[in-house]
C-alpha cells in the first residue's frame, strides 16, 4: 500500500517538475523510495517465509483490455 501511495505522489510531481516548480531531485527521491518499498516487501515475504498469492486478472479485464485495441 505504501508503494502505491508513493507512486501516486511521484505521478503528481511529474507535471510540477516539467513546469520547473519543483526540483527534479524530488521526483528521483520518490522513485527511489518506491523502489525501496518494493524491495522491502519482497525481502519481508522471503524473511517471513510467507507464501504469496499471485494476482490473476479476471476474464472481464482481458476482454476490456483487448477491446480497446484496434486491430
N, C-alpha and C positions, 0 to 999 in steps of 0.2 A: 504494500500500500504506500509506503513512504517513497518508493521509487516512482510510482505513478504520479504522486503529487510533485515530486522533484521534476519529472519530465514535463508536467503541465507548466510549472514555473519556467522551465527552460524555453518552452514554446512561447510563453508570454513575453519573454525577454528579447526574443529574436527581432521583432519589429522595433523595439527600443534601441537595440544595438545598431540596426540598419539606419536609424534616424540620428545616430550619434548622441542619444540621450542617456545611454548607459555605457559604461566601459565594457569592451569586449571580454575582459577578464571575468566578468560576472557570468557570461554565457559559458565560457570554458569551465569555470568553477562548478556551475550547476551540472554540466555534462559529466565532469569527473565525479561529482557527488553521486549522480545517478549510477555511474559505473561501479562506484564503491558499494552502493546499496545492492546492486545485482550480485557482485562477488560475495558480499557478506551473506546474502540469502543462500547462495549456493554453498558456501562454506558451512553455514549453520545446519543445512539439511544433511550434509555429509557428516558433520561433527555429531549431530544428534541421532544419526542412523535412521532418519525418517524416510519412509517410502513416499515418493512423490506420485501424485496422480496427474498423468498427462492430460492436457487440455485437448479435447476433441471437438471440432466445430460441428454444429448441428447441420443437418441437410439443408435447412432453410438458409443458413449462412452461405453455403456454397451456391445455392440457386440464385440468391440475391447478388452474390459476387460475380457470377458468370453472366447474368442477365445485363449487368451494367457495361459489359464489353461489347463492342460492335465488331462482329467478325465478317 
